[in-house]
Amino acid sequence: MTGASGDDERLRRWRMVLGADGAEGTGHTPTGRDAAMDGALSTLYGGGRRQSGRGGSERSAGLGASAPSVARWLGDIRTYFPVPVVQVMQRDAIDRLGLAALLLEPEMLEAVEPDVHLVGALLALDKAMPETTRETARAVVRKVTEDLERRLATRTRAVLTGALDRSARARRPRHRDIDWDRTIRANLRNYVPLPGQHGAGTVVPERLVGYGRTDRSVKKDVILCVDQSGSMASSVVHASVFGAVLASMRTLSTRLVVFDTSVVDLTDQLDDPVDVLFGTRLGGGTDINRALAYCQSRITRPAETVVVLISDLHEGGIRDEMVRRAAAMKASGVQFVTLLALSDEGAPSYDREHAAALAALGAPAFACTPDLFPEVMAAALERRPLPIPDHGG
């Protein structure tokens, strides 16, 4: 595309970016599909912009309280924009236009594109949700959790199975259990030349490396301790899915604990992430110390236990006691991992003083994406340094 047509395309793009109020200088008036896209964007982001045509009357952005207009708008954005953009616009609509209240209506839920943030909004509305909406909401939540599980489960099981096998490596394996490849590599320093054999030699296997017999006994205990305050909504969704995946592994004993100012053990619901999520209560205060006290009371094998605290560390309970409790667990042999978030958005606002205190204990606090979580857990199970991303806390 060259010449005048190229200039027209640039003006068109600038007009779509700037909207009506900031784009008089482009001289471009959207028509057809562009006009429909501009209208959908103006509804959400216009803030008093004029309609697309010249001389149009002023109008404020917003959908009002009209469910039919919201349904039409949701249909429009799904028609004109790709799914990732639709999800961002829906998220902004919940924040900017008060869309959350209308999500209590089944016809609204059927019109939206399900994603993690929508699940968070539904969970926050759970107690106010009428029964006529609840089944539709559960269907939305189930679609999101099943999509996440399909994306994350296979790799998580593969990575953690390997870590569990390595952590169970026998120090004195029987002959049939020796891994000769690893044994030779572990003893290369013990290479001994054979006299008169023209460079030939042998490796003296001072240390044998192997694996114990495969069994179905529980090798490690994992406790996921998840903050359910409002800012942690995405983390709660991902933690419920990972909790279900970990619970499906026979060599792991997995416990899921959620907390605000109270503590709820949802372990018996781990076979269904949807039940887990509707057992949470997003929002409210935070008492990390009380949650850690509960987790500590459930530890029976400290040296074989990994505790994963998922929280922004804004403590509303006994601040110093929370850090002392984490220190006591580490001193007993527990592997203690602190995640400021388990989501794709990075770390929310968090308590830097508490993060620094936990880091001083050898439990650095950092945000973790769902794709990185299997490697973090594998490192914790094998008691090796955690793969902390560069932007970590």
LINCOR-V189728 format. One record per residue. PHI is phi in degrees with one decimal (* if undefined). PSI is psi as a letter, one per 30 degrees, with the letter a starting at -180 (none if undefined). D_LAST is the distance of its C-alpha to the last C-alpha in Angstrom with 1 decimal. Layout:
BEGIN
phi=[PHI:PHI]
psi=[PSI:PSI]
d_last=[D_LAST:D_LAST]
END
This chain:
BEGIN
phi=[*:-135.2:61.2:-60.3:-64.0:-65.6:-63.5:-61.3:-66.0:-63.7:-63.3:-59.0:-64.5:-64.0:-62.7:-68.6:-72.7:-82.5:77.6:-66.9:-64.6:-100.1:-123.8:-57.4:-69.6:-78.1:66.9:-110.0:-111.4:-63.1:-134.3:56.8:-61.6:-60.7:-63.8:-66.7:-63.6:-62.9:-65.0:-63.8:-67.7:-64.1:-58.6:-89.7:-113.9:-68.7:55.4:101.7:-68.5:-77.6:-67.0:-62.2:-70.6:-66.1:79.1:-67.3:-76.5:-65.9:-146.7:-86.6:-68.2:138.8:-111.1:61.2:-108.6:-86.6:-61.4:-59.8:-68.0:-64.6:-60.9:-63.9:-63.1:-61.5:-66.3:-62.3:-67.6:-71.1:-76.9:-100.7:-127.9:-69.3:-53.6:-59.4:-69.9:-57.6:-64.0:-65.2:-65.1:-61.2:-60.5:-65.7:-65.7:-61.7:-78.3:-91.0:-114.2:66.8:-67.9:-55.5:-61.5:-76.8:-69.3:-76.3:-101.3:-55.4:-65.5:-70.6:-62.0:-71.2:-94.0:-90.9:-92.2:-65.5:-156.0:-60.0:-70.2:-65.1:-58.8:-59.4:-64.1:-65.2:-65.2:-66.4:-92.7:-51.9:-67.1:-94.1:-78.2:-70.4:-60.6:-64.1:-95.9:-59.5:-67.3:-64.0:-62.1:-62.4:-65.4:-63.6:-62.9:-63.3:-60.7:-65.5:-66.8:-67.2:-63.3:-63.6:-64.6:-61.3:-75.3:-107.7:-67.6:-60.7:-67.2:-60.7:-62.5:-64.5:-64.7:-74.7:-62.5:-62.0:-64.5:-65.8:-62.4:-67.4:-69.6:-95.4:-57.4:-79.3:-78.6:-128.6:-70.5:-70.2:-53.9:-72.4:-99.9:-72.9:-92.3:-67.8:-61.4:-67.2:-62.0:-62.5:-64.7:-73.3:-119.5:-60.1:-66.4:-97.7:-67.0:-125.5:-65.4:-93.8:-63.2:72.5:-109.4:52.8:90.8:-74.6:-160.7:-143.1:-102.6:-88.8:-80.9:-67.4:-123.2:-89.7:-118.5:-164.9:-122.1:-68.9:-60.0:-64.3:-143.2:-106.0:-72.9:-72.3:-95.7:-139.3:-108.8:-123.0:-120.3:-95.6:-114.3:-115.9:-71.3:-107.3:-67.4:-55.8:-70.8:-102.7:-56.6:-63.1:-64.9:-63.7:-62.0:-66.1:-63.5:-65.4:-68.4:-63.4:-59.4:-65.3:-65.4:-63.8:-65.5:-79.8:-92.2:-67.2:-87.5:-118.0:-106.1:-112.7:-124.4:-117.9:-123.0:-115.1:-151.8:-129.4:-90.1:-118.6:-124.1:-127.1:-94.3:-106.4:-58.4:-72.7:-109.8:-67.7:-73.3:-141.1:-58.6:-65.9:-61.8:-59.9:-65.0:-78.4:-91.9:-88.9:-142.7:-67.8:102.7:89.6:-81.1:-144.7:-132.4:-66.0:-59.5:-63.4:-64.5:-67.2:-61.6:-63.5:-60.0:-60.0:-70.7:-99.4:-86.2:-114.1:-132.4:-53.5:-68.6:-113.4:-117.9:-116.4:-106.7:-112.6:-91.1:-112.4:-162.8:-81.8:68.4:-79.9:-86.1:-104.9:-95.6:-88.2:-61.2:-67.1:-66.4:-59.8:-67.9:-63.0:-68.3:-61.5:-63.9:-64.7:-64.2:-63.2:-63.7:-80.3:113.0:-70.3:-83.6:-110.7:-117.5:-117.2:-113.5:-71.1:-162.8:-124.3:-161.7:-88.7:-90.7:85.4:-75.7:-77.5:-59.8:-143.0:-81.5:-69.8:-65.1:-68.7:-60.9:-66.7:-64.9:-69.7:-61.6:-65.5:-84.7:91.6:-126.6:-59.4:-99.0:-153.2:-80.6:-130.6:-80.3:-58.1:-70.1:-85.1:-54.5:-58.2:-68.3:-62.1:-65.6:-61.6:-63.3:-65.0:-64.7:-91.2:57.3:-119.6:-57.0:-75.1:-78.9:-75.8:-66.0:-60.2:-89.4:-63.9:-75.2]
psi=[k:l:b:e:e:e:e:e:e:e:e:e:e:e:e:e:e:f:l:e:e:g:g:e:f:f:g:k:j:k:l:b:e:e:e:e:e:e:e:e:e:e:e:e:g:e:h:g:l:l:l:e:l:k:g:l:l:k:k:k:l:l:f:a:g:j:e:e:e:e:e:e:e:e:e:e:e:f:e:f:l:l:e:e:e:e:e:e:e:e:e:e:e:e:e:e:g:h:f:e:e:f:f:f:k:e:f:e:e:f:f:l:j:k:l:e:e:e:e:e:e:e:e:f:f:e:f:f:k:l:e:f:f:e:e:e:e:e:e:e:e:e:e:e:e:e:e:e:e:e:e:f:e:e:e:e:e:e:e:e:e:e:e:e:e:e:f:g:k:k:f:i:l:l:e:f:g:k:j:e:e:e:e:e:e:f:g:f:f:g:k:j:k:k:k:g:g:h:f:l:a:l:k:j:i:e:j:k:k:a:k:l:k:k:l:g:l:k:e:l:k:k:j:j:j:k:k:g:l:e:f:g:e:e:e:e:e:e:e:e:e:e:e:e:e:e:f:f:k:f:g:k:j:k:k:k:k:l:l:c:f:l:k:k:j:g:e:f:g:f:f:j:f:e:e:e:e:f:f:l:j:k:a:a:a:k:i:e:e:e:e:e:e:e:e:e:f:g:k:f:i:e:f:g:k:k:k:j:k:j:l:g:g:j:k:f:b:j:e:e:e:e:e:e:e:e:e:e:e:e:f:f:f:k:j:j:k:j:k:f:l:i:l:f:f:a:k:a:k:l:j:f:e:e:e:e:e:e:e:f:f:g:i:k:k:l:k:k:l:e:f:f:e:e:e:e:e:e:e:e:e:f:h:l:k:k:i:k:l:f:g:l:none]
d_last=[47.0:48.5:50.4:50.8:49.2:46.0:46.0:46.6:43.6:41.4:42.8:42.4:38.7:38.1:40.1:38.0:34.7:36.1:38.2:41.5:40.8:39.2:41.3:44.9:44.9:44.5:47.8:46.6:47.3:45.6:48.0:48.0:44.7:42.9:44.3:43.1:39.6:39.7:40.9:38.1:35.5:37.4:37.6:33.8:32.8:36.2:36.1:39.8:40.4:44.0:45.1:45.4:49.1:50.4:51.9:50.0:49.5:46.2:44.1:40.8:38.1:37.7:39.3:40.7:41.3:43.4:42.4:44.7:43.2:39.7:40.9:42.5:39.4:37.3:40.0:40.1:36.5:36.7:39.8:38.6:34.9:33.1:31.1:27.5:28.9:30.7:27.6:25.8:29.0:29.5:26.0:26.9:30.3:29.0:27.0:29.7:33.0:32.8:33.2:31.7:35.0:37.0:34.9:37.0:39.9:40.5:41.7:38.5:36.4:38.8:38.2:34.4:32.3:30.3:26.5:23.4:23.2:26.9:26.5:24.0:26.7:29.4:27.7:27.2:31.0:32.1:34.0:35.8:36.7:40.5:41.8:43.1:39.6:37.9:39.2:38.3:34.7:34.5:35.8:33.1:30.4:32.1:32.2:28.5:27.7:30.4:29.1:25.6:27.2:29.4:26.5:24.3:26.7:28.6:25.8:23.9:27.1:27.9:24.6:24.5:28.3:28.0:25.3:27.5:30.5:28.9:27.7:31.3:32.9:36.0:36.4:40.2:41.0:44.5:46.3:45.9:42.1:41.4:39.2:41.3:39.2:36.1:38.5:40.2:36.9:35.7:39.0:39.7:39.7:42.7:44.9:48.5:51.2:54.4:57.5:60.0:57.9:57.3:53.5:52.9:50.8:48.8:45.4:45.6:43.2:42.2:39.2:39.7:36.9:37.4:36.4:37.9:40.0:38.4:38.5:37.1:35.9:32.5:30.3:26.9:25.9:22.8:21.7:19.5:18.7:17.8:17.3:20.0:19.4:20.2:16.8:16.2:19.4:18.4:16.3:19.5:21.6:19.8:19.5:23.2:24.1:22.2:23.7:27.1:26.6:25.6:28.5:30.8:30.3:33.0:31.3:28.3:28.7:26.2:25.6:23.9:23.3:22.3:22.1:22.2:24.4:26.4:25.7:27.3:27.7:28.3:28.9:32.6:31.7:29.4:32.3:31.8:28.4:30.4:31.7:28.2:27.0:30.1:29.6:26.4:26.5:23.8:23.3:24.2:22.4:20.0:20.9:18.2:20.3:23.4:21.7:20.5:24.0:25.6:23.6:24.5:28.1:28.2:27.1:30.2:29.0:25.9:26.0:26.2:23.6:20.1:18.4:15.6:14.2:13.1:12.3:10.6:11.5:14.1:16.7:20.3:21.9:22.1:18.8:19.5:21.2:18.3:16.4:19.8:20.5:17.4:18.5:22.0:21.2:19.5:22.5:24.8:23.5:21.3:18.4:15.5:12.7:10.0:9.2:7.9:10.6:13.2:14.6:15.3:14.0:10.2:8.1:10.6:10.7:9.1:10.0:7.9:10.7:10.6:7.1:8.3:11.5:10.7:9.0:12.3:14.2:13.0:10.9:7.3:5.5:4.5:7.1:10.3:13.5:16.8:18.0:15.4:15.8:19.0:17.7:14.9:17.8:20.1:18.1:17.8:21.5:22.4:20.4:18.9:15.5:13.1:12.8:9.0:9.1:8.8:6.7:3.8:0.0]
END
